[in-house]
Amino acid sequence: MKVIVSKEIKEVCPAFVGACLQANVRNTPCSQSLWHEIDKFSQQFSQQYTPETIKDRSPIAATRQVYRICGKDPSRYRPAAEALLRRVLQGKELYRVNTLVDLINLSSMMYGYSIGGFDASQFSGDTLTLGIGRQGEPYEGIGRGMINIEGLPVYRDALGGVGTPTSDHERTKLTLATTQLVVLINGYDGDALHVEANAQHLQQLLRTYCSSDGGSYFLYQ
């Protein structure tokens, strides 16, 4: 895949840096070993943060700021990393979807970035462009139905939107049939080293839990 950051994103967030990871994978319904890792992280995180202090984590604070600049309320349309961490801190169960989704969620929580995970076989074309959602633009969020993405950062392929930091699209969601994975890490805080560390962590998880060689990644901005 090729990833293009549009002028409109560069204007609201000149520091943006992302990572695109591509890998061949074998998905499974659930990995108990992975969930041991998730539970361990959740316990440790709950001892260090509150629902208010997580907003101060650099990746989350920067994403919330971009939402505000674009005209979106980050407390109503929460970035995915923040939403996951709030569930942890509220003592709520995290959703168990499938191994690919679960490991992406773990890495997102650990690093604070909202991460999109996609079935690359469902993309139209070979280019993704990061822009801003338009008024009335149709978008079906995973498990959410039609949502209003006006003012949200959004990746589009040749057919339309596929991912926002709040929710990815039903069309390209990860299923048990997924064998071609694309992951996009959204670094609105501009910390390239932290974004790259997140990509490398995802590679380790893929090698451990999805019979993958970890694939390859590149940074873009």
MDAnalysis code that builds the backbone (N, CA, C; Angstrom):
import MDAnalysis as mda
import numpy as np

u = mda.Universe.empty(663, n_residues=221, atom_resindex=np.repeat(np.arange(221), 3), trajectory=True)
u.add_TopologyAttr("name", ["N", "CA", "C"] * 221)
u.add_TopologyAttr("resid", np.arange(1, 222))
u.add_TopologyAttr("resname", ["MET", "LYS", "VAL", "ILE", "VAL", "SER", "LYS", "GLU", "ILE", "LYS", "GLU", "VAL", "CYS", "PRO", "ALA", "PHE", "VAL", "GLY", "ALA", "CYS", "LEU", "GLN", "ALA", "ASN", "VAL", "ARG", "ASN", "THR", "PRO", "CYS", "SER", "GLN", "SER", "LEU", "TRP", "HIS", "GLU", "ILE", "ASP", "LYS", "PHE", "SER", "GLN", "GLN", "PHE", "SER", "GLN", "GLN", "TYR", "THR", "PRO", "GLU", "THR", "ILE", "LYS", "ASP", "ARG", "SER", "PRO", "ILE", "ALA", "ALA", "THR", "ARG", "GLN", "VAL", "TYR", "ARG", "ILE", "CYS", "GLY", "LYS", "ASP", "PRO", "SER", "ARG", "TYR", "ARG", "PRO", "ALA", "ALA", "GLU", "ALA", "LEU", "LEU", "ARG", "ARG", "VAL", "LEU", "GLN", "GLY", "LYS", "GLU", "LEU", "TYR", "ARG", "VAL", "ASN", "THR", "LEU", "VAL", "ASP", "LEU", "ILE", "ASN", "LEU", "SER", "SER", "MET", "MET", "TYR", "GLY", "TYR", "SER", "ILE", "GLY", "GLY", "PHE", "ASP", "ALA", "SER", "GLN", "PHE", "SER", "GLY", "ASP", "THR", "LEU", "THR", "LEU", "GLY", "ILE", "GLY", "ARG", "GLN", "GLY", "GLU", "PRO", "TYR", "GLU", "GLY", "ILE", "GLY", "ARG", "GLY", "MET", "ILE", "ASN", "ILE", "GLU", "GLY", "LEU", "PRO", "VAL", "TYR", "ARG", "ASP", "ALA", "LEU", "GLY", "GLY", "VAL", "GLY", "THR", "PRO", "THR", "SER", "ASP", "HIS", "GLU", "ARG", "THR", "LYS", "LEU", "THR", "LEU", "ALA", "THR", "THR", "GLN", "LEU", "VAL", "VAL", "LEU", "ILE", "ASN", "GLY", "TYR", "ASP", "GLY", "ASP", "ALA", "LEU", "HIS", "VAL", "GLU", "ALA", "ASN", "ALA", "GLN", "HIS", "LEU", "GLN", "GLN", "LEU", "LEU", "ARG", "THR", "TYR", "CYS", "SER", "SER", "ASP", "GLY", "GLY", "SER", "TYR", "PHE", "LEU", "TYR", "GLN"])
u.atoms.positions = np.array([
    [0.825, -1.207, 0.000],
    [0.000, 0.000, 0.000],
    [0.863, 1.262, 0.000],
    [0.335, 2.282, -0.617],
    [0.912, 3.614, -0.524],
    [-0.001, 4.448, 0.376],
    [0.583, 5.295, 1.213],
    [-0.205, 6.130, 2.114],
    [0.160, 7.595, 1.877],
    [-0.856, 8.404, 1.645],
    [-0.660, 9.832, 1.396],
    [-1.322, 10.627, 2.513],
    [-0.604, 11.573, 3.074],
    [-1.169, 12.493, 4.066],
    [-1.569, 13.761, 3.325],
    [-2.862, 14.078, 3.353],
    [-3.372, 15.213, 2.594],
    [-2.909, 16.549, 3.170],
    [-3.040, 17.595, 2.343],
    [-2.683, 18.947, 2.761],
    [-3.540, 19.388, 3.944],
    [-4.822, 18.980, 3.962],
    [-5.711, 19.426, 5.044],
    [-5.298, 18.846, 6.391],
    [-4.749, 17.632, 6.407],
    [-4.222, 17.071, 7.657],
    [-2.932, 17.775, 8.047],
    [-2.062, 18.021, 7.080],
    [-0.795, 18.693, 7.381],
    [-1.022, 20.094, 7.933],
    [-2.114, 20.731, 7.513],
    [-2.400, 22.080, 8.004],
    [-2.836, 22.068, 9.464],
    [-3.609, 21.042, 9.869],
    [-4.081, 20.994, 11.259],
    [-3.092, 20.277, 12.170],
    [-2.204, 19.455, 11.587],
    [-1.226, 18.730, 12.400],
    [0.074, 18.560, 11.612],
    [0.881, 19.615, 11.527],
    [2.131, 19.544, 10.754],
    [3.090, 18.471, 11.254],
    [2.988, 18.105, 12.520],
    [3.938, 17.147, 13.107],
    [3.546, 15.696, 12.854],
    [2.379, 15.445, 12.257],
    [1.878, 14.069, 12.136],
    [2.919, 13.130, 11.533],
    [3.037, 11.960, 12.129],
    [3.828, 10.872, 11.557],
    [3.069, 9.569, 11.793],
    [2.974, 8.756, 10.760],
    [2.277, 7.477, 10.873],
    [3.183, 6.321, 10.520],
    [2.704, 5.115, 10.806],
    [3.411, 3.903, 10.411],
    [2.417, 2.967, 9.761],
    [2.827, 2.365, 8.662],
    [2.020, 1.373, 7.955],
    [2.737, 0.035, 8.020],
    [2.102, -0.942, 8.652],
    [2.661, -2.286, 8.773],
    [1.837, -3.227, 7.898],
    [2.517, -4.046, 7.110],
    [1.854, -5.012, 6.238],
    [2.401, -6.399, 6.532],
    [1.508, -7.392, 6.653],
    [1.958, -8.739, 7.008],
    [0.962, -9.780, 6.528],
    [1.474, -10.956, 6.224],
    [0.626, -12.122, 5.996],
    [0.393, -12.786, 7.340],
    [-0.842, -13.140, 7.640],
    [-1.186, -13.613, 8.985],
    [-2.145, -14.797, 8.921],
    [-2.252, -15.472, 10.061],
    [-3.294, -16.481, 10.253],
    [-4.032, -16.124, 11.532],
    [-5.284, -15.751, 11.389],
    [-6.068, -15.297, 12.524],
    [-6.725, -16.483, 13.232],
    [-7.041, -16.297, 14.506],
    [-7.731, -17.319, 15.298],
    [-8.815, -16.639, 16.129],
    [-9.790, -17.406, 16.607],
    [-10.864, -16.793, 17.398],
    [-10.372, -16.157, 18.691],
    [-9.411, -16.803, 19.358],
    [-8.957, -16.297, 20.656],
    [-7.628, -16.935, 21.024],
    [-6.793, -16.174, 21.717],
    [-5.541, -16.693, 22.258],
    [-5.518, -16.431, 23.753],
    [-5.545, -17.489, 24.540],
    [-5.525, -17.310, 25.987],
    [-4.220, -16.700, 26.464],
    [-3.114, -17.044, 25.809],
    [-1.826, -16.460, 26.198],
    [-1.824, -14.953, 25.973],
    [-2.407, -14.522, 24.866],
    [-2.515, -13.096, 24.600],
    [-3.370, -12.422, 25.668],
    [-4.463, -13.074, 26.044],
    [-5.330, -12.466, 27.045],
    [-4.691, -12.412, 28.430],
    [-3.747, -13.300, 28.694],
    [-2.960, -13.181, 29.930],
    [-2.141, -11.891, 29.882],
    [-1.568, -11.587, 28.696],
    [-0.810, -10.343, 28.540],
    [-1.716, -9.131, 28.721],
    [-2.899, -9.180, 28.131],
    [-3.834, -8.062, 28.224],
    [-4.265, -7.840, 29.670],
    [-4.573, -8.924, 30.375],
    [-4.997, -8.802, 31.775],
    [-3.875, -8.245, 32.649],
    [-2.653, -8.691, 32.400],
    [-1.511, -8.196, 33.171],
    [-1.326, -6.699, 32.936],
    [-1.381, -6.283, 31.668],
    [-1.251, -4.869, 31.359],
    [-2.364, -4.064, 32.027],
    [-3.591, -4.565, 31.942],
    [-4.746, -3.843, 32.500],
    [-4.584, -3.607, 33.993],
    [-4.102, -4.621, 34.715],
    [-3.909, -4.488, 36.152],
    [-2.848, -3.437, 36.466],
    [-1.750, -3.473, 35.740],
    [-0.671, -2.514, 35.977],
    [-1.114, -1.093, 35.622],
    [-1.827, -0.955, 34.511],
    [-2.259, 0.366, 34.068],
    [-3.232, 0.994, 35.061],
    [-4.102, 0.168, 35.609],
    [-5.111, 0.663, 36.548],
    [-4.499, 1.226, 37.820],
    [-3.268, 0.807, 38.123],
    [-2.591, 1.301, 39.309],
    [-1.862, 2.631, 39.059],
    [-1.754, 3.020, 37.792],
    [-0.953, 4.197, 37.448],
    [-1.773, 5.377, 36.949],
    [-2.967, 5.130, 36.429],
    [-3.729, 6.193, 35.787],
    [-5.175, 6.228, 36.278],
    [-5.834, 7.346, 35.966],
    [-7.269, 7.508, 36.185],
    [-7.884, 7.909, 34.840],
    [-9.242, 7.891, 34.734],
    [-9.865, 8.322, 33.472],
    [-9.497, 9.755, 33.083],
    [-9.134, 10.589, 34.057],
    [-8.742, 11.957, 33.743],
    [-7.280, 12.063, 33.317],
    [-6.410, 11.333, 33.993],
    [-4.979, 11.489, 33.698],
    [-4.573, 10.836, 32.383],
    [-5.367, 9.888, 31.868],
    [-4.983, 9.290, 30.574],
    [-5.040, 10.332, 29.464],
    [-5.848, 11.378, 29.649],
    [-5.939, 12.425, 28.634],
    [-4.626, 13.177, 28.492],
    [-3.755, 13.049, 29.497],
    [-2.475, 13.746, 29.463],
    [-1.396, 12.956, 28.732],
    [-1.651, 11.688, 28.430],
    [-0.671, 10.921, 27.658],
    [-0.515, 11.570, 26.289],
    [0.710, 11.779, 25.861],
    [0.984, 12.556, 24.658],
    [0.204, 12.086, 23.420],
    [0.188, 10.793, 23.091],
    [-0.538, 10.374, 21.887],
    [-2.034, 10.667, 21.964],
    [-2.622, 10.507, 23.160],
    [-4.053, 10.740, 23.327],
    [-4.353, 12.227, 23.320],
    [-3.560, 13.014, 24.031],
    [-3.769, 14.463, 24.088],
    [-3.668, 15.079, 22.691],
    [-2.699, 14.618, 21.904],
    [-2.511, 15.173, 20.560],
    [-3.674, 14.813, 19.646],
    [-4.177, 13.583, 19.747],
    [-5.312, 13.175, 18.923],
    [-6.557, 13.971, 19.289],
    [-6.782, 14.164, 20.585],
    [-7.926, 14.951, 21.040],
    [-7.833, 16.396, 20.519],
    [-6.624, 16.936, 20.514],
    [-6.433, 18.300, 20.039],
    [-6.766, 18.419, 18.553],
    [-6.348, 17.445, 17.764],
    [-6.668, 17.462, 16.329],
    [-8.170, 17.371, 16.126],
    [-8.855, 16.555, 16.911],
    [-10.315, 16.485, 16.815],
    [-10.923, 17.876, 17.039],
    [-10.461, 18.549, 18.071],
    [-11.016, 19.872, 18.381],
    [-10.780, 20.849, 17.230],
    [-9.570, 20.845, 16.687],
    [-9.241, 21.751, 15.583],
    [-10.135, 21.474, 14.380],
    [-10.431, 20.202, 14.154],
    [-11.270, 19.813, 13.010],
    [-12.762, 19.989, 13.295],
    [-13.100, 20.365, 14.538],
    [-14.489, 20.622, 14.874],
    [-15.241, 19.443, 15.451],
    [-14.521, 18.436, 15.970],
    [-15.160, 17.249, 16.531],
    [-14.924, 17.207, 18.038],
    [-15.938, 16.823, 18.791],
    [-15.829, 16.726, 20.246],
    [-15.182, 15.394, 20.617],
    [-13.938, 15.395, 21.134],
    [-13.251, 14.136, 21.430],
    [-13.853, 13.379, 22.608],
    [-14.714, 14.033, 23.386],
    [-15.363, 13.327, 24.490],
    [-16.636, 12.615, 24.024],
    [-17.151, 13.025, 22.864],
    [-18.308, 12.340, 22.284],
    [-17.865, 11.285, 21.285],
    [-16.878, 11.613, 20.486],
    [-16.313, 10.676, 19.511],
    [-14.899, 10.334, 19.988],
    [-14.815, 9.472, 20.972],
    [-13.514, 9.216, 21.606],
    [-12.568, 8.473, 20.658],
    [-11.298, 8.897, 20.625],
    [-10.294, 8.097, 19.928],
    [-10.239, 6.697, 20.539],
    [-10.002, 5.696, 19.699],
    [-10.114, 4.305, 20.129],
    [-9.197, 3.960, 21.298],
    [-7.946, 4.450, 21.285],
    [-7.017, 4.127, 22.372],
    [-7.561, 4.627, 23.703],
    [-8.075, 5.840, 23.703],
    [-8.634, 6.397, 24.932],
    [-9.862, 5.606, 25.387],
    [-10.724, 5.246, 24.439],
    [-11.937, 4.495, 24.785],
    [-11.588, 3.147, 25.416],
    [-10.580, 2.466, 24.871],
    [-10.162, 1.180, 25.428],
    [-9.626, 1.355, 26.847],
    [-8.780, 2.356, 27.039],
    [-8.165, 2.562, 28.342],
    [-9.187, 2.999, 29.391],
    [-10.195, 3.751, 28.980],
    [-11.247, 4.127, 29.907],
    [-12.026, 2.899, 30.385],
    [-12.247, 1.950, 29.497],
    [-12.917, 0.711, 29.906],
    [-12.094, -0.019, 30.966],
    [-10.783, -0.070, 30.740],
    [-9.894, -0.727, 31.701],
    [-10.003, -0.049, 33.068],
    [-9.943, 1.272, 33.064],
    [-9.950, 2.014, 34.322],
    [-11.311, 1.985, 35.012],
    [-12.362, 1.754, 34.254],
    [-13.696, 1.642, 34.828],
    [-14.022, 0.217, 35.271],
    [-13.059, -0.692, 35.091],
    [-13.254, -2.077, 35.501],
    [-14.171, -2.863, 34.595],
    [-14.367, -2.379, 33.361],
    [-15.241, -3.070, 32.415],
    [-14.446, -4.085, 31.603],
    [-15.129, -5.140, 31.172],
    [-14.484, -6.150, 30.332],
    [-14.139, -5.552, 28.974],
    [-12.955, -5.849, 28.469],
    [-12.629, -5.496, 27.100],
    [-13.297, -6.491, 26.156],
    [-13.672, -6.004, 24.993],
    [-14.329, -6.883, 24.022],
    [-13.323, -7.902, 23.493],
    [-13.766, -9.149, 23.414],
    [-12.958, -10.198, 22.796],
    [-13.497, -10.406, 21.385],
    [-12.718, -10.020, 20.395],
    [-13.198, -10.059, 19.008],
    [-12.558, -11.228, 18.263],
    [-11.286, -11.122, 17.997],
    [-10.480, -12.213, 17.455],
    [-9.034, -11.836, 17.737],
    [-8.117, -12.759, 17.489],
    [-6.739, -12.549, 17.930],
    [-6.099, -11.312, 17.304],
    [-6.327, -11.094, 16.017],
    [-5.741, -9.919, 15.375],
    [-6.244, -8.626, 15.999],
    [-7.550, -8.515, 16.174],
    [-8.112, -7.312, 16.775],
    [-7.623, -7.157, 18.212],
    [-7.603, -8.263, 18.947],
    [-7.208, -8.196, 20.358],
    [-5.762, -7.741, 20.531],
    [-4.861, -8.238, 19.680],
    [-3.453, -7.837, 19.845],
    [-3.227, -6.392, 19.397],
    [-3.976, -5.944, 18.399],
    [-3.882, -4.536, 18.007],
    [-4.381, -3.650, 19.137],
    [-5.461, -4.066, 19.783],
    [-5.979, -3.294, 20.919],
    [-4.966, -3.220, 22.054],
    [-4.288, -4.337, 22.333],
    [-3.274, -4.322, 23.382],
    [-2.164, -3.339, 23.051],
    [-1.665, -3.389, 21.838],
    [-0.569, -2.503, 21.456],
    [-1.018, -1.048, 21.460],
    [-2.254, -0.806, 21.040],
    [-2.804, 0.543, 21.075],
    [-2.849, 1.082, 22.508],
    [-3.301, 0.254, 23.433],
    [-3.366, 0.692, 24.833],
    [-1.980, 0.939, 25.404],
    [-1.024, 0.092, 25.067],
    [0.315, 0.227, 25.630],
    [1.003, 1.507, 25.158],
    [0.804, 1.862, 23.885],
    [1.513, 3.020, 23.325],
    [0.657, 4.276, 23.256],
    [-0.657, 4.136, 23.366],
    [-1.540, 5.298, 23.396],
    [-2.028, 5.792, 22.051],
    [-1.585, 5.149, 20.971],
    [-2.008, 5.567, 19.634],
    [-3.271, 4.829, 19.207],
    [-4.155, 5.534, 18.521],
    [-5.303, 4.877, 17.912],
    [-4.823, 4.194, 16.632],
    [-5.046, 2.890, 16.544],
    [-4.477, 2.074, 15.481],
    [-5.600, 1.462, 14.653],
    [-5.484, 1.572, 13.330],
    [-6.439, 0.925, 12.440],
    [-5.887, -0.404, 11.953],
    [-6.715, -1.455, 12.038],
    [-6.329, -2.761, 11.516],
    [-7.283, -3.157, 10.400],
    [-6.750, -3.519, 9.232],
    [-7.579, -3.712, 8.049],
    [-7.262, -5.020, 7.328],
    [-8.311, -5.611, 6.724],
    [-8.140, -6.735, 5.807],
    [-7.778, -6.132, 4.451],
    [-6.511, -6.226, 4.072],
    [-6.033, -5.553, 2.867],
    [-6.692, -6.089, 1.597],
    [-7.201, -7.311, 1.644],
    [-7.853, -7.866, 0.451],
    [-9.157, -7.142, 0.133],
    [-9.676, -6.376, 1.089],
    [-10.938, -5.664, 0.892],
    [-10.741, -4.198, 0.469],
    [-9.494, -3.763, 0.364],
    [-9.234, -2.412, -0.133],
    [-9.543, -2.319, -1.626],
    [-9.912, -1.134, -2.045],
    [-10.051, -0.847, -3.467],
    [-8.880, 0.028, -3.880],
    [-8.046, -0.485, -4.772],
    [-6.848, 0.236, -5.176],
    [-5.681, -0.027, -4.247],
    [-4.572, 0.660, -4.515],
    [-3.347, 0.422, -3.742],
    [-2.890, 1.647, -2.978],
    [-3.790, 2.635, -2.824],
    [-3.412, 3.878, -2.160],
    [-4.444, 4.263, -1.109],
    [-3.959, 4.657, 0.060],
    [-4.812, 5.200, 1.112],
    [-4.428, 6.658, 1.323],
    [-5.423, 7.530, 1.419],
    [-5.178, 8.952, 1.627],
    [-5.826, 9.384, 2.928],
    [-5.038, 10.025, 3.796],
    [-5.544, 10.518, 5.069],
    [-6.040, 11.948, 4.900],
    [-7.350, 12.124, 5.101],
    [-7.953, 13.443, 4.993],
    [-8.871, 13.710, 6.166],
    [-9.869, 14.565, 5.958],
    [-10.838, 14.917, 7.001],
    [-12.233, 14.630, 6.479],
    [-13.071, 14.022, 7.326],
    [-14.420, 13.657, 6.936],
    [-15.260, 14.856, 6.534],
    [-16.115, 14.647, 5.517],
    [-16.950, 15.722, 4.994],
    [-18.398, 15.572, 5.466],
    [-19.128, 16.657, 5.436],
    [-20.538, 16.643, 5.810],
    [-21.311, 15.665, 4.924],
    [-22.072, 14.772, 5.567],
    [-22.890, 13.822, 4.836],
    [-22.148, 12.654, 4.238],
    [-20.851, 12.541, 4.469],
    [-20.069, 11.437, 3.897],
    [-20.502, 10.123, 4.538],
    [-20.930, 9.135, 3.744],
    [-21.406, 7.875, 4.325],
    [-20.261, 7.068, 4.921],
    [-20.511, 6.492, 6.109],
    [-19.463, 5.720, 6.778],
    [-20.121, 4.769, 7.775],
    [-19.892, 3.478, 7.599],
    [-20.456, 2.469, 8.491],
    [-19.373, 1.961, 9.438],
    [-19.415, 2.419, 10.680],
    [-18.430, 1.992, 11.665],
    [-18.680, 0.565, 12.106],
    [-17.630, -0.126, 12.476],
    [-17.752, -1.520, 12.898],
    [-18.620, -1.605, 14.151],
    [-19.743, -2.300, 14.029],
    [-20.650, -2.490, 15.151],
    [-21.388, -1.233, 15.578],
    [-21.297, -0.153, 14.792],
    [-21.888, 1.120, 15.167],
    [-22.972, 1.587, 14.200],
    [-23.069, 0.945, 13.041],
    [-23.963, 1.449, 12.027],
    [-23.388, 2.705, 11.382],
    [-24.242, 3.487, 10.753],
    [-23.792, 4.712, 10.091],
    [-23.423, 5.760, 11.144],
    [-22.225, 6.335, 11.011],
    [-21.783, 7.361, 11.960],
    [-21.382, 8.629, 11.207],
    [-21.431, 9.739, 11.910],
    [-21.096, 11.039, 11.350],
    [-19.594, 11.270, 11.471],
    [-18.877, 11.203, 10.353],
    [-17.423, 11.379, 10.404],
    [-16.996, 12.782, 9.975],
    [-17.940, 13.681, 9.815],
    [-17.565, 15.060, 9.487],
    [-16.625, 15.597, 10.572],
    [-15.463, 16.070, 10.156],
    [-14.498, 16.608, 11.106],
    [-13.570, 15.581, 11.724],
    [-13.726, 14.300, 11.385],
    [-12.811, 13.264, 11.880],
    [-11.710, 13.005, 10.854],
    [-10.477, 12.808, 11.282],
    [-9.464, 12.317, 10.353],
    [-9.924, 10.969, 9.781],
    [-9.773, 10.774, 8.477],
    [-10.263, 9.540, 7.853],
    [-9.330, 9.105, 6.729],
    [-9.027, 7.809, 6.708],
    [-8.306, 7.214, 5.587],
    [-9.331, 6.783, 4.547],
    [-9.050, 7.080, 3.273],
    [-9.925, 6.678, 2.181],
    [-9.155, 5.865, 1.152],
    [-9.808, 4.815, 0.633],
    [-9.277, 4.130, -0.539],
    [-10.089, 4.604, -1.740],
    [-10.059, 3.869, -2.859],
    [-10.735, 4.332, -4.068],
    [-12.254, 4.358, -3.926],
    [-12.805, 3.628, -2.959],
    [-14.252, 3.581, -2.770],
    [-14.754, 4.538, -1.690],
    [-13.870, 4.977, -0.805],
    [-14.309, 5.856, 0.279],
    [-13.600, 5.556, 1.581],
    [-14.191, 6.044, 2.674],
    [-13.556, 5.919, 3.979],
    [-13.410, 4.488, 4.450],
    [-12.265, 4.188, 5.072],
    [-12.033, 2.855, 5.636],
    [-11.628, 2.909, 7.107],
    [-11.136, 4.067, 7.574],
    [-10.673, 4.097, 8.959],
    [-10.616, 5.495, 9.530],
    [-11.060, 5.638, 10.780],
    [-10.878, 6.864, 11.557],
    [-10.288, 6.462, 12.905],
    [-9.724, 7.404, 13.673],
    [-9.223, 7.041, 15.002],
    [-10.318, 6.606, 15.968],
    [-11.577, 6.890, 15.638],
    [-12.684, 6.479, 16.495],
    [-13.215, 5.108, 16.132],
    [-13.329, 4.802, 14.846],
    [-13.880, 3.516, 14.410],
    [-13.442, 3.218, 12.991],
    [-13.085, 1.957, 12.741],
    [-12.809, 1.522, 11.374],
    [-14.118, 1.130, 10.692],
    [-14.044, 0.887, 9.381],
    [-15.227, 0.636, 8.560],
    [-15.529, -0.857, 8.460],
    [-16.800, -1.173, 8.385],
    [-17.244, -2.564, 8.268],
    [-16.630, -3.255, 7.054],
    [-16.466, -2.535, 5.966],
    [-16.027, -3.163, 4.712],
    [-14.654, -3.815, 4.820],
    [-13.767, -3.218, 5.588],
    [-12.380, -3.695, 5.629],
    [-11.999, -4.279, 6.991],
    [-13.003, -4.662, 7.800],
    [-12.717, -5.141, 9.147],
    [-11.981, -6.479, 9.129],
    [-11.292, -6.771, 10.220],
    [-10.539, -8.016, 10.366],
    [-11.475, -9.140, 10.789],
    [-11.407, -10.260, 10.061],
    [-12.225, -11.432, 10.358],
    [-11.318, -12.653, 10.447],
    [-11.908, -13.789, 10.763],
    [-11.124, -15.033, 10.822],
    [-10.603, -15.437, 9.455],
    [-11.187, -14.886, 8.401],
    [-10.735, -15.203, 7.041],
    [-9.588, -14.306, 6.587],
    [-9.251, -13.302, 7.381],
    [-8.199, -12.355, 6.989],
    [-6.834, -13.021, 6.937],
    [-6.146, -12.872, 5.818],
    [-4.771, -13.366, 5.684],
    [-3.795, -12.248, 5.309],
    [-4.312, -11.128, 4.821],
    [-3.473, -9.988, 4.445],
    [-3.818, -8.801, 5.350],
    [-2.892, -8.459, 6.212],
    [-3.129, -7.428, 7.219],
    [-2.419, -6.128, 6.863],
    [-3.133, -5.021, 7.040],
    [-2.516, -3.691, 7.027],
    [-2.890, -3.003, 8.329],
    [-1.883, -2.450, 9.004],
    [-2.093, -1.704, 10.244],
    [-1.572, -0.287, 10.052],
    [-2.365, 0.692, 10.486],
    [-1.960, 2.091, 10.418],
    [-1.922, 2.675, 11.823],
    [-0.762, 3.193, 12.219],
    [-0.574, 3.810, 13.532],
    [-0.572, 5.319, 13.346],
    [-1.435, 6.009, 14.099],
    [-1.637, 7.438, 13.903],
    [-0.912, 8.261, 14.960],
    [0.226, 8.833, 14.598],
    [1.031, 9.592, 15.543],
    [0.806, 11.090, 15.428],
    [-0.311, 11.557, 15.984],
    [-0.597, 12.990, 15.917],
    [0.319, 13.796, 16.834],
    [1.044, 13.125, 17.703],
    [2.005, 13.841, 18.552],
    [3.357, 14.021, 17.877],
    [3.532, 13.440, 16.690],
    [4.766, 13.639, 15.932],
    [5.991, 12.929, 16.470],
    [5.799, 11.975, 17.385],
    [6.926, 11.269, 18.008],
    [7.275, 10.041, 17.171],
    [8.139, 10.220, 16.184],
    [8.463, 9.151, 15.247],
    [9.065, 7.926, 15.937],
    [9.897, 8.156, 16.952],
    [10.527, 7.028, 17.650],
    [9.479, 6.182, 18.377],
    [8.502, 6.840, 18.989],
    [7.452, 6.122, 19.709],
    [6.537, 5.388, 18.738],
    [6.234, 6.012, 17.605],
    [5.423, 5.362, 16.572],
    [6.142, 4.130, 16.044],
    [7.423, 4.253, 15.789],
    [8.188, 3.117, 15.273],
    [8.275, 1.999, 16.312],
    [8.442, 2.354, 17.585],
    [8.462, 1.344, 18.645],
    [7.134, 0.596, 18.696],
    [6.039, 1.317, 18.461],
    [4.717, 0.690, 18.433],
    [4.634, -0.314, 17.291],
    [5.136, 0.065, 16.124],
    [5.133, -0.848, 14.975],
    [5.954, -2.095, 15.261],
    [7.092, -1.930, 15.894],
    [7.944, -3.080, 16.210],
    [7.290, -3.983, 17.252],
    [6.581, -3.380, 18.207],
    [5.848, -4.176, 19.191],
    [4.766, -5.005, 18.515],
    [4.063, -4.408, 17.560],
    [3.052, -5.152, 16.818],
    [3.674, -6.310, 16.048],
    [4.841, -6.099, 15.482],
    [5.521, -7.189, 14.780],
    [5.786, -8.362, 15.723],
    [6.229, -8.065, 16.942],
    [6.492, -9.119, 17.920],
    [5.212, -9.888, 18.256],
    [4.114, -9.158, 18.439],
    [2.847, -9.817, 18.753],
    [2.380, -10.700, 17.595],
    [2.559, -10.224, 16.367],
    [2.156, -11.011, 15.199],
    [2.979, -12.292, 15.099],
    [4.266, -12.191, 15.367],
    [5.113, -13.390, 15.321],
    [4.666, -14.406, 16.378],
    [4.280, -13.922, 17.533],
    [3.926, -14.802, 18.644],
    [2.546, -15.418, 18.488],
    [1.587, -14.635, 17.991],
    [0.194, -15.079, 18.074],
    [-0.504, -15.311, 16.738],
    [0.117, -14.941, 15.631],
    [-0.593, -15.056, 14.350],
    [0.225, -15.738, 13.264],
    [1.163, -16.589, 13.671],
    [1.956, -17.370, 12.711],
    [2.499, -16.497, 11.586],
    [3.041, -15.370, 11.949],
    [3.526, -14.407, 10.972],
    [5.010, -14.161, 11.177],
    [5.682, -13.714, 10.110],
    [7.082, -13.309, 10.259],
    [7.185, -11.864, 10.744],
    [6.029, -11.267, 11.023],
    [6.017, -9.883, 11.508],
    [5.838, -8.856, 10.421],
    [6.004, -9.285, 9.162],
    [5.798, -8.375, 8.055],
    [6.822, -7.251, 8.021],
    [6.465, -6.162, 7.386],
    [7.346, -5.003, 7.257],
    [6.531, -3.732, 7.474],
    [7.234, -2.645, 7.787],
    [6.531, -1.390, 8.005],
    [7.342, -0.243, 7.435],
    [6.680, 0.880, 7.222],
    [7.346, 2.110, 6.857],
    [6.649, 3.274, 7.544],
    [7.402, 4.351, 7.771],
    [6.842, 5.566, 8.345],
    [6.425, 6.506, 7.219],
    [5.419, 7.328, 7.481],
    [4.974, 8.306, 6.481],
    [4.527, 9.570, 7.205],
    [4.610, 10.701, 6.491],
    [4.192, 11.971, 7.070],
    [3.941, 12.991, 5.970],
])
